[in-house]
Amino acid sequence: MFHKYTMEYWVDENWFVGRLKEIPGVFSQGKTVEELEENLKDAYKIMSEANNIELKSEVFHKEIGVDS
C-alpha cells in the first residue's frame, strides 16, 4: 500500500536531518536531501516490519504553555 507523508528536515553540522512528521519515531540523516529521503523510507520500512503492523498516520496535537 502506498502512503504519502511529510518529510520535515533541517541542517545540523553539514548533515540533513529529518523525520516523517506524521509518524513519531521515524528519524534519519543523510549527506544530501535525496539521501535523507531514501534513509527515511528505509527507516519507515524497518520500523513497520519490526512492529509487524502498518504504521498509523493519525497524530494528535495539543498546544501547551512552557515557562521560559
C-alpha positions in Angstrom: 0.0 0.0 0.0 1.3 3.5 -0.9 1.2 6.3 1.7 2.3 9.9 1.5 3.9 11.5 4.5 5.6 14.9 5.1 9.4 14.9 5.3 10.4 17.6 7.8 14.2 18.3 7.8 16.9 20.7 8.9 20.7 21.0 8.5 22.9 20.1 11.5 26.7 20.2 11.1 26.6 19.5 7.4 24.1 16.7 7.7 20.5 16.8 6.5 18.5 15.5 9.5 14.8 14.8 9.3 11.7 12.9 10.2 8.4 11.8 8.9 6.1 14.4 10.5 3.1 12.1 10.8 4.9 9.1 12.1 6.6 9.6 15.5 9.9 7.8 15.8 10.9 7.8 12.2 14.1 9.9 12.0 17.2 9.7 9.9 20.0 11.7 8.3 21.9 12.0 5.0 24.7 13.9 3.3 22.1 15.2 0.8 18.3 15.7 0.8 18.0 12.8 -1.6 20.0 10.5 0.7 17.9 11.7 3.7 14.7 10.9 1.8 15.9 7.3 1.0 17.1 6.8 4.5 13.7 7.9 5.9 11.9 5.4 3.6 14.2 2.7 4.8 13.6 3.7 8.5 9.9 3.6 7.9 10.1 0.1 6.4 12.3 -1.2 9.2 10.0 0.2 11.8 6.9 -1.1 10.3 8.4 -4.6 9.7 9.8 -4.7 13.3 6.4 -3.9 14.7 4.7 -6.3 12.1 2.0 -3.7 11.7 1.0 -0.9 9.3 2.1 2.4 11.0 -0.8 4.7 11.6 -0.6 8.3 10.4 -3.1 9.8 12.8 -1.2 12.1 15.1 -2.8 14.4 17.7 -1.7 17.9 18.6 -2.3 19.9 21.7 -0.9 23.4 22.5 0.8 23.7 25.8 2.4 26.5 27.8 6.1 26.4 28.8 7.7 28.8 31.3 10.9 30.4 29.9 
